[in-house]
Amino acid sequence: MALLAGILFFTYPFHNESVAWILGRGAMIADTLGIAALLILVRPGKEIVKIIGVCACYFIGLAAYETIVILPAMIFIYLLCNKARRGQIVTWGIALGFTLVLHVLLRRYISGRIAGDYGEGFLNGDLVAFAINAVKALGRTFLPPMDASGWLIVLFIMILLLAIGLFYYLRKRLMNDKQALSWFYMQGCFFLVALLIPSLVGVSTRTSESDRLLNFASYFFSTIVAFGLVHIISQSKWLLMAMVAIVTVHIYLLEQNNLNWHKASTSVREILALLGNNETGKKTYVANLPEEINGAFVFRAGFREALLLNNIDTAGVQVLSSLTRDTALLFPDTIHYTIGANGVMVPPFLRIEKKEDHQWHLIRSNCYNCNLMLQGDARLVYWNRKKWVKLPL
């Protein structure tokens, strides 16, 4: 069962944002330390040593990302399931509470804030939004993102009904194995607790954006699926066939997701190479700067920092317009520019015309300054959803 769970986790397609995106790796670090804390908890040894080890993992993990802030709830579930003494539960509560308070105080002291943009929306009191986000988070643990919300709902209901049926069948089969059934319930509780953070923050159902929040839950999801397969399918050949089918689907979806990150990475490398190769010193105007590609981040933030890191003169580059995914979907696969008698049109926002003063004027865009006179002998580059296109002015 452990081997199958490891294979399922290794090929799981909906948490690779924690691997492919450098800022998302904080979630992977935190979740790994969360699992390490649980492993320390269940191993034999002195109670004080286990408390120190768990609290150390909890503190360091919180410094990487907030996804394991709910770890104490898992520990209390484990202690209750194992009928721990009241004094033992109180001791663990004091130790974990002290660790959390210490972390919050240090975070406040060092950064000046307790929570980031995501964390500030945690406790907004909107129970309806929380319920909707919880359903989305649950569905996204086993369904890929898609724009067709109707199909997503239908698939979610079908798989949920199948899972409920298999759960009752599994419970019936394990009725005489109380230890296995108790362990299964505990894993289920861990899974639901791990979904609290993505339920509070929200997970996208249209792209892979925010899939890093599913990373911690995917540990327990993989374990639950492996447990179910081993105890429902008794014959080895059918178990092997089921695993091959699941892993094949996993790898296909994983590679589809990885392809988006590859496209995003390629677009970043290309624009930085293009901007860096400017021997003539021409001013470069950038249009349709992509914020993301199907959930894979490009330049929603950090463009200026990318120029500085690559020793590109920021004064020689100006962004005229950005391109969101929703706007890009309004156009065909490729955005084509058009040249008229008086100027250039670059959908969706940009139109440049040559006025009586023989200078190029920016007529319309989604930039902050929409009355811009462009420098003569400049370069204009724009993202056409597949590659960067150069337009000499």
C-alpha positions in Angstrom: 0.0 0.0 0.0 2.8 2.4 0.8 4.5 1.7 -2.5 1.2 2.4 -4.4 0.7 5.6 -2.4 4.2 6.7 -3.3 3.6 6.1 -7.0 0.3 7.9 -7.0 1.9 10.9 -5.2 4.9 10.9 -7.5 2.6 11.1 -10.6 -0.1 13.2 -9.1 -0.9 15.9 -11.7 -2.4 18.7 -9.6 0.4 19.9 -7.3 3.3 20.5 -9.7 2.9 24.3 -9.3 4.9 23.6 -6.1 7.7 22.2 -8.2 7.7 24.2 -11.4 7.2 27.6 -9.9 10.0 28.9 -7.8 7.8 30.9 -5.4 5.5 27.8 -5.1 8.3 25.8 -3.7 7.7 27.3 -0.3 4.5 25.2 -0.1 6.5 22.0 -1.0 9.0 22.8 1.7 6.3 23.4 4.3 4.3 20.4 3.4 7.3 18.1 3.5 8.1 19.3 7.0 4.4 18.8 7.9 4.7 15.2 6.9 8.0 14.9 8.7 6.3 16.2 11.8 3.6 13.5 11.5 6.2 10.8 11.0 8.0 12.0 14.2 4.6 11.9 16.0 3.9 8.2 15.2 7.4 6.8 15.7 8.3 5.2 19.0 10.3 7.3 21.4 10.3 9.6 24.4 7.4 12.1 24.4 9.6 15.2 25.0 11.8 14.3 22.0 8.8 13.9 19.8 7.3 17.2 20.9 10.6 19.0 20.2 10.9 17.4 16.8 7.3 18.1 15.8 7.4 21.7 17.0 10.7 22.3 15.1 9.2 21.0 11.9 6.1 23.0 12.4 8.0 26.3 13.1 10.4 25.9 10.1 7.5 24.8 7.8 5.5 27.9 8.7 8.4 30.0 7.8 8.3 28.6 4.3 4.5 28.7 3.7 1.3 28.8 5.7 -0.3 25.6 4.3 0.6 23.6 7.5 -0.9 26.1 10.0 -3.6 23.4 10.5 -1.1 20.7 11.5 -2.1 20.9 15.3 -5.6 19.8 14.3 -4.1 16.6 12.7 -2.1 16.0 15.8 -5.1 16.3 18.0 -7.0 13.9 15.8 -4.2 11.4 16.1 -4.0 11.8 19.9 -7.8 11.4 20.2 -7.9 8.3 18.0 -5.1 6.7 20.0 -6.9 7.6 23.3 -4.2 9.8 24.7 -4.4 11.0 28.3 -5.9 14.5 28.9 -2.6 15.7 30.3 -0.8 14.5 27.2 -3.2 16.4 25.0 -2.8 19.5 27.1 1.0 19.3 26.9 0.9 19.0 23.1 -1.5 21.9 22.9 0.7 24.1 24.9 3.8 23.2 22.9 2.2 23.7 19.5 0.4 26.9 20.7 3.7 28.3 21.9 5.3 27.4 18.6 2.6 29.1 16.6 2.6 32.3 18.8 6.4 32.5 18.6 6.2 32.2 14.8 3.5 34.9 14.5 5.5 37.3 16.7 8.7 36.8 14.8 6.9 37.2 11.5 5.3 40.4 12.7 8.7 41.7 13.9 10.7 40.8 10.8 8.2 41.5 8.0 5.8 44.0 9.7 2.8 41.8 8.7 1.2 38.6 10.1 -0.4 37.4 6.8 0.2 38.1 3.1 -2.4 38.9 0.5 -3.8 35.4 0.7 -3.7 35.1 4.5 -5.6 38.4 5.0 -8.7 36.9 3.4 -8.7 33.8 5.6 -11.1 34.9 8.2 -13.6 37.0 6.3 -16.6 35.3 7.9 -18.2 34.5 4.5 -19.5 31.0 5.1 -21.2 30.7 1.7 -17.9 31.6 -0.1 -16.1 29.1 2.2 -18.6 26.3 1.3 -18.2 27.0 -2.4 -14.4 27.1 -2.2 -14.5 23.8 -0.2 -16.4 22.1 -3.0 -14.0 23.5 -5.6 -11.0 22.3 -3.6 -12.4 18.9 -3.1 -13.2 18.6 -6.8 -9.8 19.8 -7.9 -8.1 17.1 -5.9 -9.2 14.6 -8.6 -10.3 16.7 -11.6 -8.2 18.9 -14.0 -9.1 22.5 -14.5 -11.3 23.3 -17.4 -13.2 26.3 -18.8 -16.3 24.2 -19.4 -17.8 24.6 -15.9 -20.9 22.5 -16.8 -18.8 19.4 -17.6 -16.7 20.0 -14.5 -19.8 19.9 -12.3 -21.1 16.7 -14.0 -17.8 14.9 -13.7 -17.5 16.0 -10.0 -21.0 14.6 -9.2 -20.3 11.4 -11.0 -17.0 10.8 -9.3 -18.3 11.8 -5.9 -21.2 9.4 -6.2 -18.8 6.6 -7.2 -16.5 7.5 -4.3 -19.4 7.4 -1.8 -20.4 3.9 -3.2 -16.9 2.6 -2.9 -16.6 4.0 0.6 -19.7 2.1 1.8 -18.4 -1.0 0.1 -15.0 -0.6 1.7 -16.5 0.0 5.1 -18.6 -3.2 4.8 -15.5 -5.2 3.8 -13.5 -3.9 6.8 -16.2 -4.2 9.3 -14.2 -6.9 11.2 -10.9 -5.1 10.9 -11.4 -2.2 13.3 -7.7 -1.2 13.3 -7.6 -0.7 9.5 -11.0 1.0 9.4 -9.8 3.4 12.2 -6.6 4.2 10.3 -8.7 4.9 7.1 -11.0 7.3 9.0 -8.0 9.1 10.4 -6.4 9.5 7.0 -9.8 10.8 5.7 -9.8 13.4 8.6 -6.3 14.4 7.8 -7.3 14.9 4.1 -10.3 17.1 5.0 -8.2 19.2 7.5 -5.6 19.7 4.8 -8.3 21.0 2.5 -9.1 23.8 5.0 -6.5 26.2 3.6 -7.4 25.8 -0.1 -11.1 26.1 1.0 -10.3 29.4 2.8 -8.2 30.9 0.0 -9.9 29.4 -3.0 -8.6 27.2 -5.8 -9.0 27.9 -9.5 -11.2 25.5 -11.5 -10.2 27.0 -14.8 -6.4 26.9 -14.6 -3.7 25.3 -12.5 -3.2 28.6 -10.6 -3.1 28.0 -6.8 -2.6 24.2 -7.3 0.3 24.5 -4.8 -2.4 24.7 -2.1 -3.4 21.2 -2.9 0.0 19.8 -2.3 -0.5 18.9 1.4 -3.8 17.3 0.8 -2.4 15.3 -2.0 -0.3 13.2 0.5 -3.4 12.0 2.2 -5.4 11.7 -1.0 -2.8 9.4 -2.5 -2.8 7.3 0.7 -6.6 7.0 0.7 -6.7 5.9 -2.9 -3.9 3.4 -2.4 -5.7 2.0 0.7 -8.9 1.7 -1.2 -7.3 -0.1 -4.1 -5.5 -2.6 -1.9 -8.6 -3.5 0.1 -11.2 -3.4 -2.7 -9.2 -5.2 -5.4 -8.1 -8.6 -4.2 -6.5 -10.0 -7.4 -3.0 -8.7 -8.2 -3.5 -8.5 -12.0 -6.6 -6.3 -11.6 -4.8 -4.2 -9.0 -1.9 -3.7 -11.5 -4.3 -2.8 -14.3 -6.1 -0.3 -12.1 -2.8 1.3 -11.1 -1.6 1.4 -14.7 -4.8 3.1 -15.8 -4.7 5.7 -13.0 -0.9 6.4 -13.5 -1.4 6.8 -17.3 -4.1 9.4 -16.7 -2.0 11.1 -14.1 1.1 11.4 -16.4 -1.0 12.7 -19.3 -2.6 15.4 -17.1 0.8 16.2 -15.5 2.5 16.7 -18.8 -0.3 18.9 -20.0 0.3 21.1 -17.0 4.0 21.0 -17.4 3.6 22.1 -21.0 2.0 25.3 -19.7 5.0 26.0 -17.5 7.3 25.2 -20.4 5.5 27.8 -22.5 5.6 30.4 -19.7 9.3 29.8 -19.2 10.0 30.0 -22.9 8.1 33.3 -23.2 10.2 34.8 -20.3 13.5 33.7 -21.8 12.6 35.0 -25.3 11.5 38.5 -24.2 14.6 38.9 -21.9 16.9 37.8 -24.7 15.1 40.2 -27.1 15.3 43.1 -24.8 18.9 42.4 -23.9 19.9 42.3 -27.6 19.6 46.0 -28.3 22.9 47.2 -29.6 21.4 50.3 -31.2 20.0 51.6 -27.9 16.4 52.0 -29.3 13.6 52.5 -26.9 11.5 49.3 -26.7 7.8 49.3 -26.1 6.2 46.1 -24.9 2.5 45.2 -25.7 0.4 42.3 -24.4 2.9 41.4 -21.7 1.3 38.1 -20.6 0.4 37.7 -16.9 0.1 33.9 -17.1 -0.4 31.0 -19.5 -3.2 28.7 -18.4 -2.3 29.3 -14.8 1.5 29.2 -15.3 2.8 32.6 -14.1 4.7 34.8 -16.5 4.8 38.5 -15.6 1.8 39.3 -13.4 4.5 40.8 -11.3 8.3 41.0 -11.3 9.0 42.3 -14.9 11.1 45.2 -13.7 13.0 42.9 -11.4 13.6 40.5 -14.2 15.1 43.3 -16.3 17.4 44.3 -13.4 18.5 40.8 -12.8 19.5 40.5 -16.5 21.3 43.8 -16.6 18.8 45.4 -19.0 18.3 49.2 -18.8 14.8 49.7 -17.4 14.7 53.2 -18.8 14.9 51.8 -22.3 11.8 49.5 -21.8 8.2 50.6 -21.3 5.2 48.3 -21.0 2.2 49.6 -22.9 -0.3 46.9 -22.1 -0.7 43.6 -20.3 -2.6 40.5 -21.4 -4.8 38.5 -19.0 -6.0 35.0 -19.8 -9.6 36.0 -19.9 -8.8 38.7 -22.5 -6.6 36.4 -24.5 -9.4 33.8 -24.8 -11.5 36.4 -26.6 -9.2 36.0 -29.6 -8.1 33.1 -31.8 -5.0 31.1 -31.0 -2.8 33.8 -32.5 -3.2 37.5 -32.1 -2.4 39.2 -35.4 -1.5 42.9 -35.8 -2.8 44.9 -38.7 -1.2 47.9 -40.5 -3.4 50.6 -41.9 -2.7 53.9 -43.7 -2.0 55.8 -40.6 -0.9 53.3 -38.0 -0.7 49.9 -36.4 -3.4 48.0 -34.5 -2.3 45.3 -32.0 -5.3 43.7 -30.4 -6.8 43.9 -27.9 -5.9 47.3 -26.5 -3.2 49.0 -28.6 -3.6 51.3 -31.6 -0.7 53.6 -32.7 -1.2 56.3 -35.3 1.2 58.8 -36.9 -0.1 62.3 -36.4 0.5 65.6 -38.2 3.7 66.1 -36.2 5.0 62.9 -37.8 5.3 61.2 -34.4 3.7 58.0 -33.3 1.0 58.5 -30.7 -0.5 55.8 -28.5 -4.3 56.1 -29.1 -5.7 53.5 -26.7 -4.4 50.8 -24.3 -4.9 49.5 -20.8 -1.8 51.3 -19.5 -1.9 54.1 -17.0 -0.8 56.8 -19.5 -3.0 56.6 -22.5 -1.8 59.8 -24.1 1.7 58.7 -24.8 3.9 60.0 -27.6 6.3 57.2 -28.6 9.9 58.0 -29.4 10.9 57.9 -33.0 13.1 55.1 -34.3 11.8 52.8 -31.5 10.9 49.1 -31.3 7.5 47.6 -30.5 7.2 44.0 -29.5 4.1 42.2 -28.5 3.0 38.7 -27.4 0.7 37.0 -29.9 -0.1 34.1 -27.5 2.6 31.9 -29.1 5.7 34.0 -29.5 7.0 37.5 -29.4 6.6 39.6 -32.5 8.8 42.6 -33.4 7.3 45.7 -35.1 9.7 48.4 -36.2 8.2 51.9 -35.9 
